[in-house]
Amino acid sequence: MEQEGCKIMTEDVNVLDSILIEVGEFGRYQRRVCFFILISAAFIYFSSIIFVFETKQVRHRCKINECDVEPIEFKPLWWANAAPSDFDELSMCIKYQHINNSNFHSCESKDFDCNVKVACDTYVYETSEVSIQHDYNLHCDENLWKLTLVGTIHNCGVTIGLPISGILSDRFGRKTLLIWGMVLSAIIGLSRSFAHSYILFVILEYLEAFCISGAFATLWILGVEYVGPKKRIFVTVLINTFFALGGIIQSLIAWQVQSWRVLLRILYSLQLIMLFYYWLIPESARWLLTKGRFGEVKHMLEHIAETNKKTISENSFKKLENFNANKEDTKTPIIEFFHSRILIVRLIICASCWACCIFLYYGFIINAVQLSANSYLDLILTILVEIPGSMTYTIADRIGRRLSLAGGFLIAGLSCFGYIFINIDQRWLQLVVYLLGKFGVAISFSVLYTATTEIFPTPFRNTLLSICSMVGGLGAAAAPQLPLLKTIWEYLPLMLFGCIGLGATFISLLLPETMNIELPNTMKEAEAIGKFKSNKINVV
C-alpha cells in the first residue's frame, strides 16, 4: 500500500543503482527474488484482516427447547409465538416464557406468556459458520464490544510494534526481521487457533500483530532494492497487487471452511514457508553497507551478474566501496524541526490524512461483511477494487499529488453519502457505489506515501513518516469499533465515512503541491515548497 516510495528511496545518484543497471534491472535473479517477495506479501494480508473472520457475527436466534426438534429450522412457522418481534436484534437474544403444560412440543401463542421475557441460554444459527462469537458465547449487544475489541487490539499491536520493528531491523537486518517476524506470527497464530478462552485469544491476537507489524515495509524494501530504478514502480504495483490477492485468497478459504479455527490453521501453516526464505532471498545491500560488510555485498552483486549473464567492472565496485567509506553520518536533532511553524502545521495535516485514509481503508473492509447475505463475496469485491486503485499512481504524475489525494477522498466521501440515499431494493446499485468508495480510498492510498514524503526535509524524513504512520494506526485501531455504531443506526458508519472522506478532502488541499519538485534537503527548502517554482525539475 505504500505506493511510489521507491522514487524517494535515495536522495542522490546512488552508486548501487548504477551497478544494478549494469547487471540488469529486472533480470532472472530479480524475477526469482520478486516471486518469493510477492508470496510473502500475500501472507501479510492474511494477518492484516484475520480478525474480520474471527469475529464475524453470525445471525442467530434463541433455541426454544420446548419447540425445536431435529432437524432444527432457523425460521420455523411458530417463531412469532415464541419471541418478541420478527427476527430483529431483540428476538435474537430474548424469548417469551414458555407455559408448562403436558403438551411439551406445543408452540402455539397460548403456550407462551408474552408478558414475561427471558434471555436466551442456547442459540440456533442461520448458517454453519463458526466464529469466536459461538465458541466464547459472545452473543447479543452486551457482548458486541468484546468482538469489536479484537480488531482494535490487533491494530494496536501493529502500531506499537512498528517503531520497535524499525529498531530491530536496523540492528539485525531486514531479511532477519521479515523472516522471524512472520514465522513468530505464524506460530502465535496457530497457537491462537487452540485458545480455550477469550482472554488468551486476545493476548495472542496482540502478540501476533506485534510480531508481524514491520513485515510489509521490510518486504517492500527487499523487493525494490535489487531491481533497477526504472523497475521499482512496477515492482511496487506487483507487491500491492499480490497483497490484495492475499486477501481474496483468504476470503475464498474462509468461505469454504466456515470455521475460524480451521481458517487460522490453514493460513498460518502456509506462512511457515517463510522459514525457507533464509536461503531464498538476499539481505538488504544498503543495510550490509551500513554495517561495513562490503565483501558480502560484492559477492551478492557478482552472483546477480552471473545469474543474469552480465558482468560488473572492478571500477564499479571501487566506486561503491569509496562511496560507502566517504559517507558521513550527519544527524540533526529532531527538535530542530519543531522550530518551524510551517512544517509543524504540514506534519499535522499529513498525520491527519494518514489517520483518515487508514480508518477508511479498514472501515470499508470491516463494513463489507455486513452489506448483504453473501458477506464473503462482498468482501472479495471490496478487496478486489484495491488492485485497479493501486495502479492509478500515474495520475499523481499528471494532475499532481494534492489533487490525486483529495480526489480519492472526495470519491470515497460522496459514495458513502450516495449509498445511504439509494433504495434498499437496489442492492446491486448500493454495492457498485460502495465499491466506488473503496476505489477512492485505494487511489488516496496509492499517492499518500509520496505526497507526504516529498514535503519533509531529508534529515527528518524517516522520523516524520514514522510519526504519520503511527497516527494512522489510531485510525486503524478505531475502525473495528464501527459495528457498535450500527446498533444505533444501520447507516451511521457510512455517514461517518462520508464525513471523514469529505473532511480529508479539504485537509489534503491544504498541502503544497510537490509534483516535479526536488526533494528538500534542508528545512528552508522544505518551507519554500509551494512558494517558489525555481526548484522544478523534469521527471521522466
Steps between C-alpha positions, in 0.01 A plus 500: 500500500800730526497607139782675315732507800767371270525845342644640818701204614826688453567869496801500272610310192588173669797294397312181585226595254755542222631149570146359489456656157829340400398148613145525365211691655253212502683189392461136593634551853265791577199313360573205725537717812190697403300177479577412863440857615156500336406178680595653834291810415195275470583341837511841668145578389392180675589661830379852423128413484487160672297650786215570257443124464577415862235740630238457229150544635289204397126557503338301778186458708405351831465125512153413627548161663126442521459550125826436315531141383744349253548604227490850648380780272633851541168661403224265617136592450438524875781751565273804532328328794826438688687832482427874478498647149625323191871420481629841605786556743273456800354167394849360446565512872159511671213252508160472668458284805357161401196394701551152640235260387467137414547557129876565506536572127202729473611837357180691452459855629306374803806300608710814564460782749560816296529707817808311621819531295810295581854503363620217280733236641559308176483605137413383151712640212387592151814353340769250590762774546695489826672810640616590849144625554396134510799353682524763775125569530525864389140547392272803513572871534648479848787290362546682170781712646702184561481418130595850385781518757689221320565711190598801707749296702637349178563840343642638826750215490601603149530869593708438812714244321593729208767713672641198681520302177689793346759485778534122468526530122788746533672275752455151352419560134196526273493136397532378858213719616276393211560128544486476877219751531281295267607164645422615855172641369416159351587313820291735714217489247495120509504510880206741494292249307513278812419779750248374755400840638428849372775658713767265364370555148530880530852483647616281211326731251706792629829309503451370147426849363799640690735245342391562142468879532810594301475227238338696215746790504789253525391282210442811289859609566631155407272484197606826338861519617645250252315620192607796290352847559271479197341176623424601858156646431413180311613281790313720750179454301561123494548494877178695557316273256612180670429659837137537390496153342597364841180644641295347218658157554439531873133588442454204265651260754283646778196462275574130462605397852245712694702463823740753648716232662542303177564822307783601734660156478497506120628856457772494763620156396559644153685793654757265657647476149681820600751282688653410163541864399837505673634325187263659247538878535804726556565741783468872433815623329462847646470358850811288445689806382402694813647215703826509304441157343614601153634151421152347530352770277769441238440124505124554471532738205737259326241225546229724350721578202580132449133398518402777258798415276650845542834632623600767750812707460744525789473875465133480601589309815768756586248783461256320728764433763627859490147643505413301810829577674473874436139537614471711811230439756368849560200475727298806588305497828127459438434794733625729221198406292259635759647847467312535171133592535435431130638146514319422826169593336585283199587209729162531670326505161696197376436303818128583476490376140667175605253447785202570272628282216582200718171533690308499172709212363425268791150640545393407148633146547338448841168642386501288182420178690167651608383636165291205386433131555812396306758674716793305351428610144454861611833489682679348200367774271596767754858371508509448123450871424829570681685361199382755238512767771867434573579519128381859476832632632567652156219748565719666762764567234244672277265702719718519810521336840262737676212470253544121474488462877204734540320342204522154652362624831222688320391189307495299824300760690238567232456127435417437865235773504365371169470148640277622782246654262472201265185293543567182698339295221781602265771295670708471184514880468590536867784253452632683192500833685665338804775354283548840337561641847760235577661574163531863607676394821738285294583801282582712804712223647687460172635857520496562876853376566653712225282804565602519865863395454590769249427792733734396784872593514752219467639497858154439648322316218498147643414616851209714383367222278509271802300757696241518221482121486449472876225764495347302215501205737247686712263488205565129460430443870174696486359333186408162662259684733270582207255211566409673828370796299268271304308425820401869502421536128577265214650773282691684772839345403451613140397845617825514697699379196344775291582773750858379543546467123380854434694634796819334375434649155519853635790422733711350220446811286690696765820316406737660248537339158827307465474358148827552309662650809845399622499332838581760768831437675470783751224656705518820295448305179205315656341825619542651152293226331186658364647850507750485216526304179870540449579150617294319240663214316403285207384156605513222250 
